[in-house]
Amino acid sequence: MEISHEHLADTRRWVVKIGSAMVTDDGRGLDLDALGDWAEQIAALRNAGREVVLVSSGAVAEGIRRLGWAARPSALHELQAAAAVGQMGLVQAYESVFREHGFHSAQVLLTHEDLSDRQRYLNARSTLRTLLQLGVVPVVNENDTVATEEIRFGDNDTLAALTANLVEADALVILTDQEGVFDSDPRGNPEARLLDRVRANDTGLEAMAGGSGGALGRGGMLTKVRAARRAARSGATTLIASGRQPRVLSRLARGEALGTLLYPDREPLVARKQWIAGQLRVMGRLHLDEGAVRALVEQGRSLLPVGVRRVEGAFGRGEMVACVAPDGREIARGLANYAAGESRRICGAASDAIETILGYVDEPELIHRDNLVLV
C-alpha cells in the first residue's frame, strides 16, 4: 500500500539528517543563524510530542574554517584533525541554540565498529532511547577522529539510516540542497521531473540518483536513495527534501507534500536481522549454485555447504559474508558458522559429511536462516 506525505503527520519518532550545505556559511564555518532556525523547528516538534534524533554534518567544515585551510583535504589524517577541531564548535553551537528553547542536547559519536559489534550496538540503542525518554535531543555524528578508511560509514546519509534502524524510527528526514529525487539529473536536464513518492526498494532509483555531493559534503543523491532503502528495513518512511524551504520540518510535520517520499513496501525485518543488514563491511564471499539461490530467495532456507561452489576471503566464525549467485549478483548476507578455511574444506559437501571432513561439527548450515538477510 502506498503511503502519502500526510503519513508523516501521524509519526512519532524522527531521525533528521541535516547536510553540510544546510549548517555552514558557504564553507566558511558554521552558520549560527541556520542552526538556531533548525533548533527552533526541532523544539517545536518536541513540544508537539515527537521524539527527534538529529544527525548533523558540519564538523569537518567548521574544523577547516578554524584551521584556516582553503579547501577540504583528501588525506584521512587531516580530515580526522579537522573533524576533531570542528566537533568542538558544532557541539557548542547546538548546545547553545537548543538551550534557548529549554532542551538539553547530547553528543553521540559512532563508528561502524560500534554498530557491527552486537553488544556495542545494543548499548548505543539503549543510550539513544534513554536520551529520548529524558527529553534530550541526541546529536549524532560519525567519530571521524578514530574511524579508519576501511570502517567508515563514508557519509552521514548512511549513518542516519542506520540510526533510524537503531532507534526504530517512524521517519527518516534527509534535508539537502536539492528539492528531492528527480527522474534524471536536473543539473544537466532542465526537463527532469521531481518524484512525489516512490517505493524505497524501487530498483530504478539508483540510476535516477547518480551524481556526487558538493565540495564540503561526501554524500550525493545516490547515498540518500540507498539510505532510504536501509531505513525501510526497520519500517521507516524516508523523506528527502530541500532544507532551503522555509520552516521545512514544521511543514512536513503537518503532512505538506514537499520533496520525495520513499516508503517501505516490505515487512520490517526483526531487530536482529536489521542489525545484520546494517553491516557495511563484508569479510568474505560465498559463491552459490542455482539450487542454493532458490533455497534462499524462494524458500527462505538456511545456506547449506552443499550449495556453495567457491569461498573467497579470510573470515572467522561469526563474521559477515556475502552470498553471490552464479551471475555475480549479491543476493544475501549473513554470519558464517565456520571460518574461511573450514568453509573451503566443506563447500560442496552434504551436511552429514561435515564431521568426517573436519573431525567435528558445530552446525549443519554454513549460514542459518536466522542469521541471513536477503539484499
Secondary structure, DSSP 8 states (H G I E B T S, - for coil): ----GGGGGG--EEEEEE-HHHHBSTTSSB-HHHHHHHHHHHHHHHHTT-EEEEEE--HHHHHHHHHT-SS---SHHHHHHHHHHHHHHHHHHHHHHHHTTT--EEEEEE-HHHHHSHHHHHHHHHHHHHHHHTT-EEEEEE-TTT--GGG---SHHHHHHHHHHHHT-SEEEEEESSSS-BSS-TTT-TT--B-SEEETT-TTHHHHT-----SS-S--HHHHHHHHHHHHTTT-EEEEEETTSTTHHHHHHTT---SEEEE--S----HHHHHHHT-----EEEEE-HHHHHHHHTT---B-GGGEEEEEE---TT-EEEEE-TTS-EEEEEE-SS-HHHHHHHTTS-GGGHHHHHS--S-S-SB-GGGEEE-
